[in-house]
Amino acid sequence: MVPESTLTGPEMALQQMGKTPLGRYLFTSSELTRDFIEIGHEAGLLGRRSRLRLSGKPLMLTELFLPASPLY
């Protein structure tokens, strides 16, 4: 979830990423910080939710890890 107020300045690039992985954009930014992370599991699936700040602007990242997905 990305609040509209976050999509200003350089972060407007989030709207035009096409097939570029979101993680590549976020986690290579020197302007990224994490406020918190929650980890959970249900029915054999692992997930996590993080509130991030990109250039001080908030966004919520929710990830679900599928059993057949490769480990990074």
CHARMM internal coordinates of N, CA and C (Angstrom, degrees):
IC EDIT
DIST 1 N 1 CA 1.4220
DIST 1 CA 1 C 1.5231
ANGL 1 N 1 CA 1 C 107.52
DIST 1 C 2 N 1.2998
ANGL 1 CA 1 C 2 N 115.16
DIHE 1 N 1 CA 1 C 2 N 128.61
DIST 2 N 2 CA 1.4580
ANGL 1 C 2 N 2 CA 119.74
DIHE 1 CA 1 C 2 N 2 CA 179.45
DIST 2 CA 2 C 1.5249
ANGL 2 N 2 CA 2 C 107.70
DIHE 1 C 2 N 2 CA 2 C -125.35
DIST 2 C 3 N 1.3292
ANGL 2 CA 2 C 3 N 117.88
DIHE 2 N 2 CA 2 C 3 N 113.06
DIST 3 N 3 CA 1.4594
ANGL 2 C 3 N 3 CA 119.42
DIHE 2 CA 2 C 3 N 3 CA 176.75
DIST 3 CA 3 C 1.5285
ANGL 3 N 3 CA 3 C 110.61
DIHE 2 C 3 N 3 CA 3 C -60.10
DIST 3 C 4 N 1.3089
ANGL 3 CA 3 C 4 N 115.79
DIHE 3 N 3 CA 3 C 4 N 145.17
DIST 4 N 4 CA 1.4637
ANGL 3 C 4 N 4 CA 120.51
DIHE 3 CA 3 C 4 N 4 CA 179.31
DIST 4 CA 4 C 1.5250
ANGL 4 N 4 CA 4 C 111.29
DIHE 3 C 4 N 4 CA 4 C -55.64
DIST 4 C 5 N 1.3275
ANGL 4 CA 4 C 5 N 116.83
DIHE 4 N 4 CA 4 C 5 N -34.45
DIST 5 N 5 CA 1.4687
ANGL 4 C 5 N 5 CA 120.48
DIHE 4 CA 4 C 5 N 5 CA -179.26
DIST 5 CA 5 C 1.5256
ANGL 5 N 5 CA 5 C 112.25
DIHE 4 C 5 N 5 CA 5 C -66.53
DIST 5 C 6 N 1.3339
ANGL 5 CA 5 C 6 N 117.76
DIHE 5 N 5 CA 5 C 6 N -19.67
DIST 6 N 6 CA 1.4655
ANGL 5 C 6 N 6 CA 121.43
DIHE 5 CA 5 C 6 N 6 CA 178.00
DIST 6 CA 6 C 1.5272
ANGL 6 N 6 CA 6 C 110.95
DIHE 5 C 6 N 6 CA 6 C -77.06
DIST 6 C 7 N 1.3271
ANGL 6 CA 6 C 7 N 116.65
DIHE 6 N 6 CA 6 C 7 N -25.30
DIST 7 N 7 CA 1.4644
ANGL 6 C 7 N 7 CA 121.29
DIHE 6 CA 6 C 7 N 7 CA -174.87
DIST 7 CA 7 C 1.5244
ANGL 7 N 7 CA 7 C 112.06
DIHE 6 C 7 N 7 CA 7 C -85.70
DIST 7 C 8 N 1.3201
ANGL 7 CA 7 C 8 N 115.15
DIHE 7 N 7 CA 7 C 8 N 57.11
DIST 8 N 8 CA 1.4615
ANGL 7 C 8 N 8 CA 121.13
DIHE 7 CA 7 C 8 N 8 CA 176.53
DIST 8 CA 8 C 1.5206
ANGL 8 N 8 CA 8 C 108.27
DIHE 7 C 8 N 8 CA 8 C -128.52
DIST 8 C 9 N 1.3085
ANGL 8 CA 8 C 9 N 116.68
DIHE 8 N 8 CA 8 C 9 N 158.52
DIST 9 N 9 CA 1.4658
ANGL 8 C 9 N 9 CA 120.67
DIHE 8 CA 8 C 9 N 9 CA 179.72
DIST 9 CA 9 C 1.5173
ANGL 9 N 9 CA 9 C 110.61
DIHE 8 C 9 N 9 CA 9 C 62.64
DIST 9 C 10 N 1.3304
ANGL 9 CA 9 C 10 N 117.70
DIHE 9 N 9 CA 9 C 10 N -143.63
DIST 10 N 10 CA 1.4663
ANGL 9 C 10 N 10 CA 121.20
DIHE 9 CA 9 C 10 N 10 CA -177.84
DIST 10 CA 10 C 1.5303
ANGL 10 N 10 CA 10 C 113.46
DIHE 9 C 10 N 10 CA 10 C -60.33
DIST 10 C 11 N 1.3358
ANGL 10 CA 10 C 11 N 117.35
DIHE 10 N 10 CA 10 C 11 N -24.91
DIST 11 N 11 CA 1.4614
ANGL 10 C 11 N 11 CA 120.81
DIHE 10 CA 10 C 11 N 11 CA -177.85
DIST 11 CA 11 C 1.5263
ANGL 11 N 11 CA 11 C 112.52
DIHE 10 C 11 N 11 CA 11 C -71.19
DIST 11 C 12 N 1.3304
ANGL 11 CA 11 C 12 N 118.08
DIHE 11 N 11 CA 11 C 12 N -8.64
DIST 12 N 12 CA 1.4686
ANGL 11 C 12 N 12 CA 120.66
DIHE 11 CA 11 C 12 N 12 CA 174.48
DIST 12 CA 12 C 1.5258
ANGL 12 N 12 CA 12 C 110.46
DIHE 11 C 12 N 12 CA 12 C -60.56
DIST 12 C 13 N 1.3365
ANGL 12 CA 12 C 13 N 116.57
DIHE 12 N 12 CA 12 C 13 N -21.42
DIST 13 N 13 CA 1.4697
ANGL 12 C 13 N 13 CA 121.05
DIHE 12 CA 12 C 13 N 13 CA 178.62
DIST 13 CA 13 C 1.5288
ANGL 13 N 13 CA 13 C 111.63
DIHE 12 C 13 N 13 CA 13 C -61.06
DIST 13 C 14 N 1.3339
ANGL 13 CA 13 C 14 N 118.13
DIHE 13 N 13 CA 13 C 14 N -22.29
DIST 14 N 14 CA 1.4659
ANGL 13 C 14 N 14 CA 121.35
DIHE 13 CA 13 C 14 N 14 CA 178.47
DIST 14 CA 14 C 1.5308
ANGL 14 N 14 CA 14 C 111.59
DIHE 13 C 14 N 14 CA 14 C -60.29
DIST 14 C 15 N 1.3177
ANGL 14 CA 14 C 15 N 117.26
DIHE 14 N 14 CA 14 C 15 N -26.54
DIST 15 N 15 CA 1.4591
ANGL 14 C 15 N 15 CA 121.12
DIHE 14 CA 14 C 15 N 15 CA -178.34
DIST 15 CA 15 C 1.5249
ANGL 15 N 15 CA 15 C 112.60
DIHE 14 C 15 N 15 CA 15 C -78.25
DIST 15 C 16 N 1.3187
ANGL 15 CA 15 C 16 N 117.55
DIHE 15 N 15 CA 15 C 16 N -14.76
DIST 16 N 16 CA 1.4634
ANGL 15 C 16 N 16 CA 120.28
DIHE 15 CA 15 C 16 N 16 CA -173.28
DIST 16 CA 16 C 1.5250
ANGL 16 N 16 CA 16 C 111.67
DIHE 15 C 16 N 16 CA 16 C -128.36
DIST 16 C 17 N 1.3111
ANGL 16 CA 16 C 17 N 116.41
DIHE 16 N 16 CA 16 C 17 N 41.41
DIST 17 N 17 CA 1.4595
ANGL 16 C 17 N 17 CA 120.29
DIHE 16 CA 16 C 17 N 17 CA -176.31
DIST 17 CA 17 C 1.5190
ANGL 17 N 17 CA 17 C 113.22
DIHE 16 C 17 N 17 CA 17 C -82.79
DIST 17 C 18 N 1.3197
ANGL 17 CA 17 C 18 N 117.83
DIHE 17 N 17 CA 17 C 18 N -19.29
DIST 18 N 18 CA 1.4621
ANGL 17 C 18 N 18 CA 119.86
DIHE 17 CA 17 C 18 N 18 CA -178.74
DIST 18 CA 18 C 1.5156
ANGL 18 N 18 CA 18 C 111.07
DIHE 17 C 18 N 18 CA 18 C 59.57
DIST 18 C 19 N 1.3360
ANGL 18 CA 18 C 19 N 117.14
DIHE 18 N 18 CA 18 C 19 N -123.41
DIST 19 N 19 CA 1.4662
ANGL 18 C 19 N 19 CA 121.85
DIHE 18 CA 18 C 19 N 19 CA -177.84
DIST 19 CA 19 C 1.5271
ANGL 19 N 19 CA 19 C 113.03
DIHE 18 C 19 N 19 CA 19 C -95.35
DIST 19 C 20 N 1.3194
ANGL 19 CA 19 C 20 N 117.47
DIHE 19 N 19 CA 19 C 20 N 6.10
DIST 20 N 20 CA 1.4631
ANGL 19 C 20 N 20 CA 120.90
DIHE 19 CA 19 C 20 N 20 CA 177.71
DIST 20 CA 20 C 1.5265
ANGL 20 N 20 CA 20 C 109.08
DIHE 19 C 20 N 20 CA 20 C -67.38
DIST 20 C 21 N 1.3244
ANGL 20 CA 20 C 21 N 118.84
DIHE 20 N 20 CA 20 C 21 N 127.99
DIST 21 N 21 CA 1.4639
ANGL 20 C 21 N 21 CA 120.64
DIHE 20 CA 20 C 21 N 21 CA 178.46
DIST 21 CA 21 C 1.5351
ANGL 21 N 21 CA 21 C 111.50
DIHE 20 C 21 N 21 CA 21 C -60.12
DIST 21 C 22 N 1.3163
ANGL 21 CA 21 C 22 N 115.61
DIHE 21 N 21 CA 21 C 22 N 134.50
DIST 22 N 22 CA 1.4591
ANGL 21 C 22 N 22 CA 121.01
DIHE 21 CA 21 C 22 N 22 CA 179.95
DIST 22 CA 22 C 1.5211
ANGL 22 N 22 CA 22 C 111.16
DIHE 21 C 22 N 22 CA 22 C -58.28
DIST 22 C 23 N 1.3326
ANGL 22 CA 22 C 23 N 116.90
DIHE 22 N 22 CA 22 C 23 N -41.65
DIST 23 N 23 CA 1.4621
ANGL 22 C 23 N 23 CA 120.66
DIHE 22 CA 22 C 23 N 23 CA -179.89
DIST 23 CA 23 C 1.5130
ANGL 23 N 23 CA 23 C 112.76
DIHE 22 C 23 N 23 CA 23 C -58.99
DIST 23 C 24 N 1.3155
ANGL 23 CA 23 C 24 N 117.03
DIHE 23 N 23 CA 23 C 24 N -38.27
DIST 24 N 24 CA 1.4673
ANGL 23 C 24 N 24 CA 120.39
DIHE 23 CA 23 C 24 N 24 CA 179.13
DIST 24 CA 24 C 1.5282
ANGL 24 N 24 CA 24 C 110.32
DIHE 23 C 24 N 24 CA 24 C -61.16
DIST 24 C 25 N 1.3265
ANGL 24 CA 24 C 25 N 115.76
DIHE 24 N 24 CA 24 C 25 N -41.63
DIST 25 N 25 CA 1.4647
ANGL 24 C 25 N 25 CA 119.73
DIHE 24 CA 24 C 25 N 25 CA 179.30
DIST 25 CA 25 C 1.5298
ANGL 25 N 25 CA 25 C 110.68
DIHE 24 C 25 N 25 CA 25 C -68.51
DIST 25 C 26 N 1.3267
ANGL 25 CA 25 C 26 N 116.18
DIHE 25 N 25 CA 25 C 26 N -49.23
DIST 26 N 26 CA 1.4631
ANGL 25 C 26 N 26 CA 119.97
DIHE 25 CA 25 C 26 N 26 CA -174.49
DIST 26 CA 26 C 1.5214
ANGL 26 N 26 CA 26 C 112.99
DIHE 25 C 26 N 26 CA 26 C -68.25
DIST 26 C 27 N 1.3255
ANGL 26 CA 26 C 27 N 116.61
DIHE 26 N 26 CA 26 C 27 N -51.08
DIST 27 N 27 CA 1.4586
ANGL 26 C 27 N 27 CA 119.86
DIHE 26 CA 26 C 27 N 27 CA -169.04
DIST 27 CA 27 C 1.5246
ANGL 27 N 27 CA 27 C 114.23
DIHE 26 C 27 N 27 CA 27 C -83.30
DIST 27 C 28 N 1.3306
ANGL 27 CA 27 C 28 N 117.39
DIHE 27 N 27 CA 27 C 28 N 0.42
DIST 28 N 28 CA 1.4657
ANGL 27 C 28 N 28 CA 119.87
DIHE 27 CA 27 C 28 N 28 CA 170.82
DIST 28 CA 28 C 1.5202
ANGL 28 N 28 CA 28 C 110.80
DIHE 27 C 28 N 28 CA 28 C -101.83
DIST 28 C 29 N 1.3223
ANGL 28 CA 28 C 29 N 116.92
DIHE 28 N 28 CA 28 C 29 N 0.14
DIST 29 N 29 CA 1.4614
ANGL 28 C 29 N 29 CA 121.25
DIHE 28 CA 28 C 29 N 29 CA 179.83
DIST 29 CA 29 C 1.5266
ANGL 29 N 29 CA 29 C 110.70
DIHE 28 C 29 N 29 CA 29 C -84.46
DIST 29 C 30 N 1.3065
ANGL 29 CA 29 C 30 N 116.02
DIHE 29 N 29 CA 29 C 30 N 131.20
DIST 30 N 30 CA 1.4699
ANGL 29 C 30 N 30 CA 119.91
DIHE 29 CA 29 C 30 N 30 CA 175.85
DIST 30 CA 30 C 1.5282
ANGL 30 N 30 CA 30 C 110.87
DIHE 29 C 30 N 30 CA 30 C -76.44
DIST 30 C 31 N 1.3297
ANGL 30 CA 30 C 31 N 116.76
DIHE 30 N 30 CA 30 C 31 N -7.04
DIST 31 N 31 CA 1.4665
ANGL 30 C 31 N 31 CA 122.02
DIHE 30 CA 30 C 31 N 31 CA -178.21
DIST 31 CA 31 C 1.5274
ANGL 31 N 31 CA 31 C 112.52
DIHE 30 C 31 N 31 CA 31 C -97.28
DIST 31 C 32 N 1.3384
ANGL 31 CA 31 C 32 N 118.13
DIHE 31 N 31 CA 31 C 32 N 10.58
DIST 32 N 32 CA 1.4573
ANGL 31 C 32 N 32 CA 122.02
DIHE 31 CA 31 C 32 N 32 CA -176.49
DIST 32 CA 32 C 1.5218
ANGL 32 N 32 CA 32 C 111.13
DIHE 31 C 32 N 32 CA 32 C -96.99
DIST 32 C 33 N 1.3271
ANGL 32 CA 32 C 33 N 116.23
DIHE 32 N 32 CA 32 C 33 N 131.14
DIST 33 N 33 CA 1.4663
ANGL 32 C 33 N 33 CA 122.08
DIHE 32 CA 32 C 33 N 33 CA 171.73
DIST 33 CA 33 C 1.5290
ANGL 33 N 33 CA 33 C 107.88
DIHE 32 C 33 N 33 CA 33 C -131.56
DIST 33 C 34 N 1.3231
ANGL 33 CA 33 C 34 N 116.37
DIHE 33 N 33 CA 33 C 34 N 156.94
DIST 34 N 34 CA 1.4665
ANGL 33 C 34 N 34 CA 121.79
DIHE 33 CA 33 C 34 N 34 CA 179.77
DIST 34 CA 34 C 1.5235
ANGL 34 N 34 CA 34 C 107.73
DIHE 33 C 34 N 34 CA 34 C -114.22
DIST 34 C 35 N 1.3461
ANGL 34 CA 34 C 35 N 115.98
DIHE 34 N 34 CA 34 C 35 N 125.15
DIST 35 N 35 CA 1.4659
ANGL 34 C 35 N 35 CA 121.05
DIHE 34 CA 34 C 35 N 35 CA 176.88
DIST 35 CA 35 C 1.5220
ANGL 35 N 35 CA 35 C 110.93
DIHE 34 C 35 N 35 CA 35 C -79.49
DIST 35 C 36 N 1.3367
ANGL 35 CA 35 C 36 N 117.05
DIHE 35 N 35 CA 35 C 36 N -44.46
DIST 36 N 36 CA 1.4609
ANGL 35 C 36 N 36 CA 120.54
DIHE 35 CA 35 C 36 N 36 CA 178.20
DIST 36 CA 36 C 1.5176
ANGL 36 N 36 CA 36 C 109.66
DIHE 35 C 36 N 36 CA 36 C -158.76
DIST 36 C 37 N 1.3162
ANGL 36 CA 36 C 37 N 114.57
DIHE 36 N 36 CA 36 C 37 N 163.54
DIST 37 N 37 CA 1.4637
ANGL 36 C 37 N 37 CA 121.54
DIHE 36 CA 36 C 37 N 37 CA 175.57
DIST 37 CA 37 C 1.5232
ANGL 37 N 37 CA 37 C 108.17
DIHE 36 C 37 N 37 CA 37 C -138.18
DIST 37 C 38 N 1.3298
ANGL 37 CA 37 C 38 N 116.82
DIHE 37 N 37 CA 37 C 38 N 136.58
DIST 38 N 38 CA 1.4608
ANGL 37 C 38 N 38 CA 123.17
DIHE 37 CA 37 C 38 N 38 CA 174.27
DIST 38 CA 38 C 1.5214
ANGL 38 N 38 CA 38 C 107.32
DIHE 37 C 38 N 38 CA 38 C -120.18
DIST 38 C 39 N 1.3103
ANGL 38 CA 38 C 39 N 116.86
DIHE 38 N 38 CA 38 C 39 N 137.88
DIST 39 N 39 CA 1.4588
ANGL 38 C 39 N 39 CA 122.02
DIHE 38 CA 38 C 39 N 39 CA 179.76
DIST 39 CA 39 C 1.5206
ANGL 39 N 39 CA 39 C 107.87
DIHE 38 C 39 N 39 CA 39 C -121.02
DIST 39 C 40 N 1.3216
ANGL 39 CA 39 C 40 N 116.40
DIHE 39 N 39 CA 39 C 40 N 139.18
DIST 40 N 40 CA 1.4564
ANGL 39 C 40 N 40 CA 119.96
DIHE 39 CA 39 C 40 N 40 CA 179.19
DIST 40 CA 40 C 1.5138
ANGL 40 N 40 CA 40 C 111.18
DIHE 39 C 40 N 40 CA 40 C -150.20
DIST 40 C 41 N 1.3244
ANGL 40 CA 40 C 41 N 115.20
DIHE 40 N 40 CA 40 C 41 N 167.22
DIST 41 N 41 CA 1.4654
ANGL 40 C 41 N 41 CA 120.02
DIHE 40 CA 40 C 41 N 41 CA 176.24
DIST 41 CA 41 C 1.5179
ANGL 41 N 41 CA 41 C 108.78
DIHE 40 C 41 N 41 CA 41 C -145.28
DIST 41 C 42 N 1.3098
ANGL 41 CA 41 C 42 N 114.45
DIHE 41 N 41 CA 41 C 42 N 148.11
DIST 42 N 42 CA 1.4595
ANGL 41 C 42 N 42 CA 121.91
DIHE 41 CA 41 C 42 N 42 CA -179.31
DIST 42 CA 42 C 1.5210
ANGL 42 N 42 CA 42 C 107.79
DIHE 41 C 42 N 42 CA 42 C -155.39
DIST 42 C 43 N 1.2956
ANGL 42 CA 42 C 43 N 116.59
DIHE 42 N 42 CA 42 C 43 N 131.10
DIST 43 N 43 CA 1.4706
ANGL 42 C 43 N 43 CA 122.60
DIHE 42 CA 42 C 43 N 43 CA 176.23
DIST 43 CA 43 C 1.5284
ANGL 43 N 43 CA 43 C 112.18
DIHE 42 C 43 N 43 CA 43 C 51.35
DIST 43 C 44 N 1.3148
ANGL 43 CA 43 C 44 N 116.89
DIHE 43 N 43 CA 43 C 44 N 41.32
DIST 44 N 44 CA 1.4575
ANGL 43 C 44 N 44 CA 120.96
DIHE 43 CA 43 C 44 N 44 CA 177.02
DIST 44 CA 44 C 1.5148
ANGL 44 N 44 CA 44 C 115.46
DIHE 43 C 44 N 44 CA 44 C 80.41
DIST 44 C 45 N 1.3186
ANGL 44 CA 44 C 45 N 117.61
DIHE 44 N 44 CA 44 C 45 N 3.04
DIST 45 N 45 CA 1.4613
ANGL 44 C 45 N 45 CA 121.30
DIHE 44 CA 44 C 45 N 45 CA 178.66
DIST 45 CA 45 C 1.5204
ANGL 45 N 45 CA 45 C 109.76
DIHE 44 C 45 N 45 CA 45 C -105.64
DIST 45 C 46 N 1.3095
ANGL 45 CA 45 C 46 N 115.99
DIHE 45 N 45 CA 45 C 46 N 141.79
DIST 46 N 46 CA 1.4585
ANGL 45 C 46 N 46 CA 122.29
DIHE 45 CA 45 C 46 N 46 CA 177.95
DIST 46 CA 46 C 1.5192
ANGL 46 N 46 CA 46 C 108.19
DIHE 45 C 46 N 46 CA 46 C -106.78
DIST 46 C 47 N 1.3175
ANGL 46 CA 46 C 47 N 116.20
DIHE 46 N 46 CA 46 C 47 N 138.31
DIST 47 N 47 CA 1.4602
ANGL 46 C 47 N 47 CA 120.62
DIHE 46 CA 46 C 47 N 47 CA 178.51
DIST 47 CA 47 C 1.5094
ANGL 47 N 47 CA 47 C 110.50
DIHE 46 C 47 N 47 CA 47 C -141.09
DIST 47 C 48 N 1.3174
ANGL 47 CA 47 C 48 N 114.87
DIHE 47 N 47 CA 47 C 48 N 163.11
DIST 48 N 48 CA 1.4636
ANGL 47 C 48 N 48 CA 119.53
DIHE 47 CA 47 C 48 N 48 CA 173.71
DIST 48 CA 48 C 1.5225
ANGL 48 N 48 CA 48 C 108.69
DIHE 47 C 48 N 48 CA 48 C -148.98
DIST 48 C 49 N 1.3137
ANGL 48 CA 48 C 49 N 114.16
DIHE 48 N 48 CA 48 C 49 N 152.46
DIST 49 N 49 CA 1.4589
ANGL 48 C 49 N 49 CA 121.66
DIHE 48 CA 48 C 49 N 49 CA 179.46
DIST 49 CA 49 C 1.5161
ANGL 49 N 49 CA 49 C 107.39
DIHE 48 C 49 N 49 CA 49 C -132.02
DIST 49 C 50 N 1.3156
ANGL 49 CA 49 C 50 N 115.51
DIHE 49 N 49 CA 49 C 50 N 132.09
DIST 50 N 50 CA 1.4619
ANGL 49 C 50 N 50 CA 121.14
DIHE 49 CA 49 C 50 N 50 CA -179.11
DIST 50 CA 50 C 1.5195
ANGL 50 N 50 CA 50 C 109.86
DIHE 49 C 50 N 50 CA 50 C -129.08
DIST 50 C 51 N 1.3217
ANGL 50 CA 50 C 51 N 115.98
DIHE 50 N 50 CA 50 C 51 N 139.04
DIST 51 N 51 CA 1.4607
ANGL 50 C 51 N 51 CA 118.93
DIHE 50 CA 50 C 51 N 51 CA 167.41
DIST 51 CA 51 C 1.5131
ANGL 51 N 51 CA 51 C 105.78
DIHE 50 C 51 N 51 CA 51 C -97.39
DIST 51 C 52 N 1.3137
ANGL 51 CA 51 C 52 N 115.02
DIHE 51 N 51 CA 51 C 52 N 118.50
DIST 52 N 52 CA 1.4584
ANGL 51 C 52 N 52 CA 122.03
DIHE 51 CA 51 C 52 N 52 CA -177.39
DIST 52 CA 52 C 1.5180
ANGL 52 N 52 CA 52 C 109.54
DIHE 51 C 52 N 52 CA 52 C -110.37
DIST 52 C 53 N 1.3145
ANGL 52 CA 52 C 53 N 114.40
DIHE 52 N 52 CA 52 C 53 N 162.46
DIST 53 N 53 CA 1.4649
ANGL 52 C 53 N 53 CA 120.96
DIHE 52 CA 52 C 53 N 53 CA 171.18
DIST 53 CA 53 C 1.5135
ANGL 53 N 53 CA 53 C 107.23
DIHE 52 C 53 N 53 CA 53 C -129.47
DIST 53 C 54 N 1.3107
ANGL 53 CA 53 C 54 N 114.79
DIHE 53 N 53 CA 53 C 54 N 126.50
DIST 54 N 54 CA 1.4493
ANGL 53 C 54 N 54 CA 122.22
DIHE 53 CA 53 C 54 N 54 CA 179.17
DIST 54 CA 54 C 1.5145
ANGL 54 N 54 CA 54 C 106.48
DIHE 53 C 54 N 54 CA 54 C -113.80
DIST 54 C 55 N 1.3165
ANGL 54 CA 54 C 55 N 116.48
DIHE 54 N 54 CA 54 C 55 N 112.14
DIST 55 N 55 CA 1.4702
ANGL 54 C 55 N 55 CA 122.15
DIHE 54 CA 54 C 55 N 55 CA -172.64
DIST 55 CA 55 C 1.5258
ANGL 55 N 55 CA 55 C 110.29
DIHE 54 C 55 N 55 CA 55 C 56.13
DIST 55 C 56 N 1.3407
ANGL 55 CA 55 C 56 N 115.99
DIHE 55 N 55 CA 55 C 56 N 36.03
DIST 56 N 56 CA 1.4593
ANGL 55 C 56 N 56 CA 121.28
DIHE 55 CA 55 C 56 N 56 CA 178.45
DIST 56 CA 56 C 1.5203
ANGL 56 N 56 CA 56 C 114.18
DIHE 55 C 56 N 56 CA 56 C 82.07
DIST 56 C 57 N 1.3368
ANGL 56 CA 56 C 57 N 118.07
DIHE 56 N 56 CA 56 C 57 N -1.78
DIST 57 N 57 CA 1.4664
ANGL 56 C 57 N 57 CA 122.36
DIHE 56 CA 56 C 57 N 57 CA -177.65
DIST 57 CA 57 C 1.5298
ANGL 57 N 57 CA 57 C 109.20
DIHE 56 C 57 N 57 CA 57 C -101.88
DIST 57 C 58 N 1.3559
ANGL 57 CA 57 C 58 N 117.65
DIHE 57 N 57 CA 57 C 58 N 136.15
DIST 58 N 58 CA 1.4622
ANGL 57 C 58 N 58 CA 120.92
DIHE 57 CA 57 C 58 N 58 CA -171.56
DIST 58 CA 58 C 1.5230
ANGL 58 N 58 CA 58 C 114.19
DIHE 57 C 58 N 58 CA 58 C -78.19
DIST 58 C 59 N 1.3392
ANGL 58 CA 58 C 59 N 114.42
DIHE 58 N 58 CA 58 C 59 N 151.43
DIST 59 N 59 CA 1.4592
ANGL 58 C 59 N 59 CA 122.08
DIHE 58 CA 58 C 59 N 59 CA 166.57
DIST 59 CA 59 C 1.5176
ANGL 59 N 59 CA 59 C 107.90
DIHE 58 C 59 N 59 CA 59 C -156.39
DIST 59 C 60 N 1.3279
ANGL 59 CA 59 C 60 N 116.47
DIHE 59 N 59 CA 59 C 60 N 153.20
DIST 60 N 60 CA 1.4596
ANGL 59 C 60 N 60 CA 122.42
DIHE 59 CA 59 C 60 N 60 CA -179.70
DIST 60 CA 60 C 1.5201
ANGL 60 N 60 CA 60 C 108.15
DIHE 59 C 60 N 60 CA 60 C -109.91
DIST 60 C 61 N 1.3127
ANGL 60 CA 60 C 61 N 116.37
DIHE 60 N 60 CA 60 C 61 N 127.59
DIST 61 N 61 CA 1.4611
ANGL 60 C 61 N 61 CA 122.14
DIHE 60 CA 60 C 61 N 61 CA 179.55
DIST 61 CA 61 C 1.5228
ANGL 61 N 61 CA 61 C 108.12
DIHE 60 C 61 N 61 CA 61 C -114.91
DIST 61 C 62 N 1.3307
ANGL 61 CA 61 C 62 N 117.07
DIHE 61 N 61 CA 61 C 62 N 122.06
DIST 62 N 62 CA 1.4581
ANGL 61 C 62 N 62 CA 122.77
DIHE 61 CA 61 C 62 N 62 CA 176.70
DIST 62 CA 62 C 1.5187
ANGL 62 N 62 CA 62 C 108.02
DIHE 61 C 62 N 62 CA 62 C -117.47
DIST 62 C 63 N 1.3251
ANGL 62 CA 62 C 63 N 116.18
DIHE 62 N 62 CA 62 C 63 N 128.88
DIST 63 N 63 CA 1.4614
ANGL 62 C 63 N 63 CA 121.39
DIHE 62 CA 62 C 63 N 63 CA -177.89
DIST 63 CA 63 C 1.5198
ANGL 63 N 63 CA 63 C 109.31
DIHE 62 C 63 N 63 CA 63 C -124.80
DIST 63 C 64 N 1.3178
ANGL 63 CA 63 C 64 N 116.22
DIHE 63 N 63 CA 63 C 64 N 140.43
DIST 64 N 64 CA 1.4552
ANGL 63 C 64 N 64 CA 123.21
DIHE 63 CA 63 C 64 N 64 CA 175.28
DIST 64 CA 64 C 1.5183
ANGL 64 N 64 CA 64 C 106.94
DIHE 63 C 64 N 64 CA 64 C -123.69
DIST 64 C 65 N 1.3161
ANGL 64 CA 64 C 65 N 116.79
DIHE 64 N 64 CA 64 C 65 N 124.75
DIST 65 N 65 CA 1.4591
ANGL 64 C 65 N 65 CA 122.09
DIHE 64 CA 64 C 65 N 65 CA -176.58
DIST 65 CA 65 C 1.5259
ANGL 65 N 65 CA 65 C 109.02
DIHE 64 C 65 N 65 CA 65 C -99.63
DIST 65 C 66 N 1.3136
ANGL 65 CA 65 C 66 N 116.03
DIHE 65 N 65 CA 65 C 66 N 113.25
DIST 66 N 66 CA 1.4593
ANGL 65 C 66 N 66 CA 122.05
DIHE 65 CA 65 C 66 N 66 CA -178.60
DIST 66 CA 66 C 1.5210
ANGL 66 N 66 CA 66 C 110.27
DIHE 65 C 66 N 66 CA 66 C -79.75
DIST 66 C 67 N 1.3347
ANGL 66 CA 66 C 67 N 118.18
DIHE 66 N 66 CA 66 C 67 N 147.69
DIST 67 N 67 CA 1.4683
ANGL 66 C 67 N 67 CA 121.03
DIHE 66 CA 66 C 67 N 67 CA -176.29
DIST 67 CA 67 C 1.5280
ANGL 67 N 67 CA 67 C 113.91
DIHE 66 C 67 N 67 CA 67 C -55.64
DIST 67 C 68 N 1.3165
ANGL 67 CA 67 C 68 N 118.81
DIHE 67 N 67 CA 67 C 68 N -35.93
DIST 68 N 68 CA 1.4663
ANGL 67 C 68 N 68 CA 121.22
DIHE 67 CA 67 C 68 N 68 CA -177.12
DIST 68 CA 68 C 1.5288
ANGL 68 N 68 CA 68 C 113.16
DIHE 67 C 68 N 68 CA 68 C -86.55
DIST 68 C 69 N 1.3280
ANGL 68 CA 68 C 69 N 117.66
DIHE 68 N 68 CA 68 C 69 N 1.23
DIST 69 N 69 CA 1.4652
ANGL 68 C 69 N 69 CA 120.42
DIHE 68 CA 68 C 69 N 69 CA -178.89
DIST 69 CA 69 C 1.5231
ANGL 69 N 69 CA 69 C 110.64
DIHE 68 C 69 N 69 CA 69 C -74.39
DIST 69 C 70 N 1.3357
ANGL 69 CA 69 C 70 N 117.03
DIHE 69 N 69 CA 69 C 70 N 142.26
DIST 70 N 70 CA 1.4709
ANGL 69 C 70 N 70 CA 119.15
DIHE 69 CA 69 C 70 N 70 CA 177.73
DIST 70 CA 70 C 1.5256
ANGL 70 N 70 CA 70 C 111.06
DIHE 69 C 70 N 70 CA 70 C -70.64
DIST 70 C 71 N 1.3099
ANGL 70 CA 70 C 71 N 115.95
DIHE 70 N 70 CA 70 C 71 N 151.82
DIST 71 N 71 CA 1.4619
ANGL 70 C 71 N 71 CA 121.08
DIHE 70 CA 70 C 71 N 71 CA 175.27
DIST 71 CA 71 C 1.5178
ANGL 71 N 71 CA 71 C 108.94
DIHE 70 C 71 N 71 CA 71 C -83.77
DIST 71 C 72 N 1.2992
ANGL 71 CA 71 C 72 N 116.49
DIHE 71 N 71 CA 71 C 72 N 141.06
DIST 72 N 72 CA 1.4692
ANGL 71 C 72 N 72 CA 120.76
DIHE 71 CA 71 C 72 N 72 CA 179.17
DIST 72 CA 72 C 1.5052
ANGL 72 N 72 CA 72 C 109.98
DIHE 71 C 72 N 72 CA 72 C -108.44
END
COOR INIT
IC SEED 1 N 1 CA 1 C
IC BUILD
